[in-house]
Amino acid sequence: MRYLIKTVTILFSALLISCGGEEKKEEKIKIGQKPKVETKKELPVSDEVPASKRITLDNKGVGKIKNLELNPTIDQAMVERGAALFKTNCTACHKIGKRFIGPSPSGIMKRRSPEWIMNMILDPKLMAEEDQCAKDLLVEFNGAAMANQNLTEAQARDILEYFRTLN
């Protein structure tokens, strides 16, 4: 009988110990060592397409460019001028083929109308205030507003022609 009581007591004690909850281990921190901090970042789940990938070809934007017809053939002289202007004025924030401070212009002609692009180049402040896609881009790129480079319509058109060559 004593053997049975000892066995039951040992089993009961083992059961209590195993169900005792989770213990937190304290790690000793050595002098000069930074404590480990665990952070969990939960990203919001959204089915919405980001503004930089959204296709809005029917949106002409807000500004003075209302209609722009593009020649089916690309003007190489305009492309060269546009590439030089882009390199000088835009590469601080935009990189070809990758996201940076601002969106990549690669494939922009497949996502935005020529009028929208021209209006964005010529008056980014007005676009960010009144155009929903531009507002969404501002949010997506952490409030990094596009700087107005004070380009002429001809210069903006050269940059647009350069964008036509980017896939």
C-alpha positions as CSV (number, residue, x, y, z in Angstrom):
1,M,0.0,0.0,0.0
2,R,2.8,2.4,0.8
3,Y,4.3,1.6,-2.6
4,L,1.1,2.6,-4.3
5,I,0.8,5.9,-2.3
6,K,4.5,6.8,-3.2
7,T,3.9,6.1,-6.8
8,V,0.7,8.1,-7.0
9,T,2.3,11.0,-5.1
10,I,5.3,11.0,-7.5
11,L,3.0,10.9,-10.6
12,F,0.8,13.7,-9.2
13,S,3.9,15.8,-8.5
14,A,5.2,15.2,-12.0
15,L,1.9,16.2,-13.4
16,L,1.8,19.4,-11.4
17,I,5.3,20.4,-12.5
18,S,4.7,19.7,-16.2
19,C,1.5,21.8,-16.2
20,G,3.1,24.6,-14.3
21,G,3.0,27.2,-17.0
22,E,5.7,28.9,-19.1
23,E,8.7,30.2,-17.3
24,K,10.6,33.1,-18.7
25,K,14.3,32.7,-18.8
26,E,16.3,35.7,-17.8
27,E,19.5,36.1,-19.7
28,K,22.4,37.7,-17.9
29,I,23.7,40.7,-19.8
30,K,27.4,41.2,-19.9
31,I,28.9,44.7,-19.5
32,G,28.8,46.5,-22.8
33,Q,26.5,44.0,-24.4
34,K,23.1,45.2,-25.7
35,P,20.1,43.3,-24.6
36,K,18.2,41.3,-27.2
37,V,14.9,42.8,-28.1
38,E,12.4,40.8,-30.0
39,T,10.0,42.8,-32.2
40,K,7.3,41.4,-34.3
41,K,6.2,43.5,-37.2
42,E,2.7,42.8,-38.5
43,L,2.1,44.0,-42.0
44,P,-1.4,45.0,-42.9
45,V,-3.0,42.5,-45.2
46,S,-4.5,44.2,-48.3
47,D,-5.8,43.0,-51.6
48,E,-5.4,46.5,-53.0
49,V,-2.8,47.0,-55.8
50,P,-0.2,49.5,-54.7
51,A,-0.4,52.9,-56.5
52,S,3.0,52.3,-58.1
53,K,1.7,49.2,-59.8
54,R,-1.9,50.3,-60.4
55,I,-3.0,50.9,-64.1
56,T,-4.8,54.2,-64.6
57,L,-4.5,54.9,-68.3
58,D,-7.9,56.7,-68.4
59,N,-6.8,59.3,-65.8
60,K,-5.2,62.4,-67.4
61,G,-4.4,64.0,-64.0
62,V,-4.8,67.6,-63.0
63,G,-3.0,70.4,-64.8
64,K,-2.7,72.2,-68.1
65,I,-2.0,69.1,-70.3
66,K,-5.5,67.9,-71.3
67,N,-4.7,66.0,-74.5
68,L,-1.5,64.7,-75.9
69,E,-1.1,62.6,-79.1
70,L,2.1,60.6,-79.4
71,N,3.7,59.8,-82.7
72,P,3.8,56.0,-83.3
73,T,7.6,56.2,-83.9
74,I,9.9,57.3,-81.1
75,D,11.9,60.5,-81.7
76,Q,15.5,59.6,-80.8
77,A,16.7,63.2,-80.5
78,M,13.9,63.7,-77.9
79,V,14.9,60.5,-76.1
80,E,18.5,61.7,-75.8
81,R,17.5,65.0,-74.4
82,G,15.0,63.4,-72.1
83,A,17.5,60.9,-70.8
84,A,20.0,63.7,-70.0
85,L,17.2,65.7,-68.3
86,F,16.2,62.6,-66.3
87,K,19.8,61.9,-65.3
88,T,20.3,65.5,-64.1
89,N,16.9,66.2,-62.4
90,C,15.3,62.9,-61.4
91,T,17.9,60.3,-60.5
92,A,18.2,61.6,-56.9
93,C,14.8,60.0,-56.3
94,H,14.0,57.7,-59.2
95,K,16.0,54.7,-60.4
96,I,15.4,52.7,-63.5
97,G,14.1,49.3,-62.8
98,K,13.9,49.6,-59.0
99,R,12.0,51.3,-56.2
100,F,13.9,54.1,-54.5
101,I,12.7,57.3,-52.8
102,G,10.1,57.5,-55.6
103,P,8.7,54.9,-58.0
104,S,10.7,53.5,-60.9
105,P,9.8,55.0,-64.3
106,S,10.3,51.6,-65.9
107,G,7.0,50.6,-67.7
108,I,5.3,53.9,-66.7
109,M,3.7,54.2,-70.1
110,K,1.9,50.9,-69.5
111,R,0.4,52.3,-66.2
112,R,-0.2,56.0,-66.8
113,S,-1.5,58.2,-69.6
114,P,0.9,60.6,-71.3
115,E,-1.1,63.5,-70.0
116,W,-0.9,62.2,-66.4
117,I,2.9,61.9,-66.7
118,M,3.3,65.3,-68.2
119,N,1.1,66.9,-65.5
120,M,3.0,65.1,-62.7
121,I,6.3,66.3,-64.1
122,L,5.1,69.9,-64.6
123,D,3.2,70.4,-61.4
124,P,3.7,67.6,-58.8
125,K,2.3,69.7,-56.0
126,L,-1.1,70.3,-57.7
127,M,-1.2,66.6,-58.7
128,A,-0.5,65.5,-55.1
129,E,-3.2,67.8,-53.8
130,E,-5.9,66.9,-56.3
131,D,-5.2,63.6,-58.1
132,Q,-6.1,60.5,-56.3
133,C,-3.4,58.3,-57.8
134,A,-0.7,60.9,-57.0
135,K,-2.1,61.1,-53.4
136,D,-1.8,57.3,-53.2
137,L,1.8,57.4,-54.5
138,L,2.6,60.0,-51.8
139,V,1.3,57.6,-49.1
140,E,3.0,54.6,-50.7
141,F,6.4,56.4,-50.7
142,N,6.1,57.5,-47.1
143,G,5.2,61.1,-47.8
144,A,8.2,61.8,-50.1
145,A,6.7,64.5,-52.3
146,M,8.0,64.9,-55.8
147,A,10.0,68.1,-56.2
148,N,9.0,70.6,-58.9
149,Q,12.0,70.8,-61.2
150,N,10.4,73.9,-63.0
151,L,10.8,72.2,-66.4
152,T,9.3,73.6,-69.5
153,E,6.6,71.6,-71.4
154,A,9.2,70.8,-74.1
155,Q,11.6,69.4,-71.5
156,A,8.8,67.4,-69.8
157,R,7.8,66.1,-73.3
158,D,11.5,65.0,-73.9
159,I,11.4,63.1,-70.6
160,L,8.1,61.5,-71.6
161,E,9.7,60.4,-74.9
162,Y,12.6,58.8,-72.9
163,F,10.0,57.0,-70.7
164,R,8.6,55.5,-73.9
165,T,11.9,53.6,-74.3
166,L,11.8,52.1,-70.8
167,N,10.2,48.7,-70.3
